[in-house]
Each structure stands twice: as C-alpha cells, then as structure tokens.
Amino acid sequence: MDTNSPAASSWPWPDSLDALVAAPAFHKKLFENEHVRYLEVTIKPGEFVPVHTHRWPGVIYVQSTSAFIRRDGGGKVLFDSRQAPPSQPTPFIEWIGPLPPHSVENIGTTEVRMLTVELKHLQP
C-alpha cells in the first residue's frame, strides 16, 4: 500500500483495517499499481466479513448479490438490503466512495461476487 500518496495522508484509519489485511479471505487482489487496485470480492451465504476499510473510491461490477447487512466499525447497522428497494438485476455496475470501517454479513442464500477497481489518485 502506498502510504506516501495524498489519499494516505488524509485517511484516518490504520493500514491494519485495509480489506486485504483485515479480511483477506473475502478480498483477493487481482492487480495493483500506483494508480489502481483491482479486487475480487466473494462472500458466501452465512459468511461474516470482519471490520475493514476501503481507502479509495471506485467502480464495482456486481456479478451476483444476496441479502446482506452492512454495519459500521462499532456494529451499528448502516444498511440492511431486506429493507431497501429492490436492487438492479445482476450484473450491474455502480460507483462507490471510500468506505470507513465496516463489516458485511451475507444473510441470504446466494453468493455475493464483485469486482472492484479502486482509484488511488482520488482523495477520500
């Protein structure tokens, strides 16, 4: 991880919470250079992804989704997909900003699969 980048100087959370460090069983690095980081995210039904962060904004290609709950670093529910309007049919692409400490729990019956391109030169 490039801790000399402008994004690193303004990011308040430690590198130990980075998705690849704090939740490596769910985040696989496919490619990384000084400009981007490309991750594959897989969360099987019933799995709980421990608290982690995503420092950079990016584009997410959602291949498959499921019912899930996202909590903040203290365990407070931020989003419960069961209480949200129906999502788009998969696959779909969306923009997402940097994510502070959070956990994800797949409470559905299908696997969550995403490809994420994080853009390192955009400030959090």
For each residue, the residues with C-beta under 8 A, 3 or more apart:
1: 8 15 18 55
2: 5 8 34 120
3: 8 15
4: 8
5: 2 8 9 34 120 121
6: 9 10 121 123
7: 10 11 55 56 120 121 122 123 124
8: 1 2 3 4 5 11 55
9: 5 6
10: 6 7 123 124
11: 7 8 55 98 124
12:
13: 17 53 55 100 101
14: 17
15: 1 3 18 21
16: 21 22
17: 13 14 21 22 51 52 53 101
18: 1 15 21 22 52 53 55
19: 22 23 26 27 39 52 53 54
20: 23 24 27 29 39
21: 15 16 17 18 24 52
22: 16 17 18 19 50 51 52 53
23: 19 20 26 27 49 50 52
24: 20 21 27
25:
26: 19 23 41 42 43 47 49
27: 19 20 23 24 39 40 41 52
28: 39 40 41 42
29: 20 32 37 38 39
30: 38 39 40 115
31: 36 37 38
32: 29 36 37 38
33: 36
34: 2 5 120
35: 119 120 121
36: 31 32 33 58 117 118 119 120
37: 29 31 32 56 117 118 120
38: 29 30 31 32 115 116 117 118
39: 19 20 27 28 29 30 115 116 118
40: 27 28 30 113 114 115 116
41: 26 27 28 112 113 114 115 116
42: 26 28 111 112 113
43: 26 47 49 66 68 104 106 111 112
44: 47 106 111
45: 66 106 108 109 110 111
46: 106 107
47: 26 43 44 105 106
48: 103 104 105 106
49: 23 26 43 52 103 104 105
50: 22 23 103
51: 17 22 73 101 102 103
52: 17 18 19 21 22 23 27 49 101 102 103
53: 13 17 18 19 22 98 99 100 101 102
54: 19 58 96 98 99 116 118
55: 1 7 8 11 13 18 98 118 124
56: 7 37 98 118 119 120 122 124
57: 95 96 97 98 118 119 122 124
58: 36 54 95 96 116 117 118 119
59: 93 94 95 96 116 117 119
60: 93 94 95 96 114 115 116
61: 91 92 93 114 115 116
62: 65 90 91 92 93 94 113 114
63: 90 91 113 114 115
64: 90 91 110 111 112 113
65: 62 68 81 87 90 110 112
66: 43 45 81 106 107 108 109 110 111 112
67: 81 82 106 107 108 109
68: 43 65 81 104 105 106 107 108 112
69: 77 79 80 81 104 105 107
70: 77 78 79 102 103 104
71: 74 75 76 77 78 102 103 104 105
72: 75 76 78 100 101 102
73: 51 100 101 102 103
74: 71
75: 71 72 103
76: 71 72
77: 69 70 71 80
78: 70 71 72 102
79: 69 70 84
80: 69 77 83 84
81: 65 66 67 68 69 84 87 108
82: 67 107
83: 80
84: 79 80 81 87
85:
86:
87: 65 81 84 90 92
88: 92
89: 92
90: 62 63 64 65 87
91: 61 62 63 64
92: 61 62 87 88 89
93: 59 60 61 62
94: 59 60 62
95: 57 58 59 60
96: 54 57 58 59 60 99 116
97: 57 124
98: 11 53 54 55 56 57 124
99: 53 54 96 102
100: 13 53 72 73
101: 13 17 51 52 53 72 73
102: 51 52 53 70 71 72 73 78 99
103: 48 49 50 51 52 70 71 73 75
104: 43 48 49 68 69 70 71 112
105: 47 48 49 68 69 71
106: 43 44 45 46 47 48 66 67 68 111 112
107: 46 66 67 68 69 82
108: 45 66 67 68 81
109: 45 66 67
110: 45 64 65 66
111: 42 43 44 45 64 66 106
112: 41 42 43 64 65 66 68 104 106
113: 40 41 42 62 63 64
114: 40 41 60 61 62 63
115: 30 38 39 40 41 60 61 63
116: 38 39 40 41 54 58 59 60 61 96
117: 36 37 38 58 59
118: 36 37 38 39 54 55 56 57 58
119: 35 36 56 57 58 59 122
120: 2 5 7 34 35 36 37 56
121: 5 6 7 35
122: 7 56 57 119
123: 6 7 10
124: 7 10 11 55 56 57 97 98
